[in-house]
Amino acid sequence: MQILKWTRRGLMAGAAGAALAVGAAMSPAAAQTPPGVLIVGQIAEPKSLDPAAVTAQNDFRILVNLYEGLVRYAPGTLEPEPLLATDWEISEDGTEYTFNLREGVTFHDGTPFNAEAVKFNFDRMLDEDHPYHETGPFPLAFFFSAVENVEVIDDLTVKFTLNEPFAPFLSNLAYPTGLLVSPDAVRAQGQDFGRNPVGTGPFRFAEWASNERVVLERNVDYWGEPAGTEAVVFRPITDANTRVAELLAGGIDVMVEVPPTSLSQFEGEQFEIHEQAGPHVWFLILNAKEGPFADKLVRQAANYAVDKEAIVNDVLEGTAEVAAGPIPPAFAWAYNEELDPYPHDPERARDLLAEAGVENPEVTFYVTEGGSGMLDPVPMATAIQADLAEVGFDVNIETYEWNTFLGEVNPGLEGKADMAEMAWMTNDPDTLPYLTLRTAAFPEDGGFNSGYYSNPEVDDLLEQARTATDQDERARLYKEVQAIVKEDAPWVFVANWKQNAVTNDRVEGFELEPSFLLQLQDVTKD
Amino acid sequence: MGGYILKRLLSAVPVLLGITVIVFLIMSLIPGDPATAILGAYATPENVEKLNRDLGLDEPMIERYFIWLYNMLQGDFGRSYSLNRPVLDEILERFSATLILAGTSFILCSILGILAGVVSAARQYGMADKLITFVVLIGISVPSFFLGMMMILLFAVNLRWLPVSGMYAIYGGGDLPDLIRHLTMPALALSAVATGVIARMARSAMLEVLRQDFVRTARAKGVHERRVITRHALRAAMVAIIPVLGIQAGFVLSGAVYIEIVFQWPGVGRMLVDAILTRDLLLVQGGVVFVAACYVLFNIAVDVAQSLLDPRIKT
């Protein structure tokens, strides 16, 4: 009897407590997000909102809505078009770029946008003696290392002089590192500018609550078409499952980088899935200096052996496409359409190995647990290991955390490994091959050619392409590079990632760009 | 008593110094450096060297350690380069969020745990004991992050009673009811394991005390059973329970890391994880030292509380 009484009382107390808790909690908690305010689920907290100081795609997504550069990538392409510069002239020798600036543009703090402001931006980044250089460091300043000086011709004309012709210059200007900040705001804020950003874009900065949100408001004085929403809120949600749950529960309107396995939850009327192939390549660096991959036949065998279709469709659930060569198809103008990916042909791979005289080559394979653009590196590596084993390779996987991995791979694979995973996202077809496939880009010379691929013909073509200012001529050269590199097989070409995003049915006008930048000014929300 | 507290505080100094050495060494010796983390794919040796120089990381290690320690003793924890703001500002802001979460969980698990333990012990092998033991074992066995995710699916996604994540609503929030709505799930998920552990310990401590002579004497004197348990036995058992609470406070604090990630709670645990991944040396070092100092102080407080409760402990 005693026991029963105790228990009953306990149960009652427990139930009352639970009811109270639930009651308190049930009040309109998951209220709908307000109309006209777009809430974006980001993958991480931004580092800084100073465009010269950051390197992450995650930060760029915010920046391109706050700031503008002289040029931008035309919607749907990776080709520069006028933005704060209305037009420009390039000198015959390709070393002088003179930009005419848009009239009547002001920064969010009311100061005018002019040639002085442009000069201030580039001097701050490039001149170590500039009074505001210490507001850095500026890790991607080398994008503009060809710039010798910036000259104010008149209030609305500015001239860049380069130390050599540098064809990717315009597309580097369109990259977020080329976004322009208000000189007055930098002078006023100093090191804190990155948390109090001032630009010229369709949105102005309103609030940054650490690890909760960054809020941008519509810039009512914008020189162009005003933004479609009153405000955009960027929420950092590092855990992908939580991000998915927030979108399902209506807490966010847009989610970027949806895990492939979660996409099926958003099939239905209530959500829209967006996909866009971008300038991304996922590949395996092969050590062409020593070991089995020093032989071109073995490198080709590896390309035939890996079942790329299975990787993109099964491991990556269709969120990537099979890569055919070193330049991704997103660079439509420079992409060699005639090249097909290496087919999956284990028989041919075995023949090539036999021809090379190595039936069972033993290879060490560096794998990372995850990292920028690396997609799903561990499952991809095990699939690759199995494919290679099928044709006779004996593959030993060594797995490293991302920063450690870069510290091992970037200095070169010599004496350590035969093969390593790698992925790049670039803004110009020049960047990746120039930094990773030239003889002069061996790690000891400060490049990223960690597999020591060397072909004088490719070196020559890449130098020519970099100094040619005519786009058709550049395209011809890059297409030739792709054909040679595919044949030489310094890498196993695996995948080109398609960036994805999901929006709910309240969002209109959302588009992903091949640049992977998130332009939100035309988006509306009811 | 004052002398005892002072002695304990002094003995904490070498502990904290040791922690500064260890965390500094670990952060300096793990592979990968801040410049590589910042530059990512663009980390050429040349770029890395220049950036490390800009970040002041080209000085010898010993020198960097003493500069860091000296500055920290003066309250200057340095500047986080991944967040571009003073380390101490970030820590204080984030630590207050963690304190709200971990503090609530700690209070929850202490009350629920002791209550469950006492009831279990009072009714050993009875219905209540069996039921509580069963629930407690589930609480101990389910990993908190999994429990958290399941709670999100049920209460936020399906029932839509509670918000999925964050500390305050993005719009129109910021008051106490808003905080409670956001706090409910993470606090419960975080306290589950600790509640179970405390309940188990409280149960066995109570059982041991209930067997002692003074309890028998109290009963023989005709003291009401409720009073025997709450006044006589529980008070004596608290001496054994309080150190467990101290340890569980540490577990709650470290468990907050997972919960903060699952629920996007803007706390210090998530900050440390992010800081380690970006090799934000000063933020990791400052954060670890700060959390360690709090933990050491908390344990001193627990010891003091224990000595107040139990006159047998020499002060």
Interface residues (C-beta under 8 A of the other chain):
Chain A: I3 L4 W6 T7 G10 A21 V22 A24 A25 M26 S27 A29 A30 A31 T33 P34 V37 I39 A44 E45 K47 S48 D50 A53 T55 A56 G136 P137 P139 L140 F142 Q191 D192 G194 R195 S210 N211 E212 R213 V233 R235 P236 I237 T238 D239 N241 T242 A245 E246 L248 A249 G250 G251 G371 S372 G373 Y400 E401 W402 N403 T404 L406 G407 E408 N410 P411 M422 A423 W424 M425 P443 G446 G447 F448
Chain B: I30 P31 G32 D33 A35 T36 A37 I38 L39 G40 A41 Y42 A43 T44 P45 E46 N47 L51 D54 L55 R79 Y81 S82 L83 N84 R85 E90 E93 R94 V119 A122 R123 G126 M127 A128 L131 M149 I152 L153 F155 A156 V157 R160 W161 L162 P163 V164 S165 G166 M167 Y168 A169 I170 Y171 G172 P177 I180 R181 T184 I261 V262 F263 Q264 P266 R270 M271 D274 L277 T278 R279
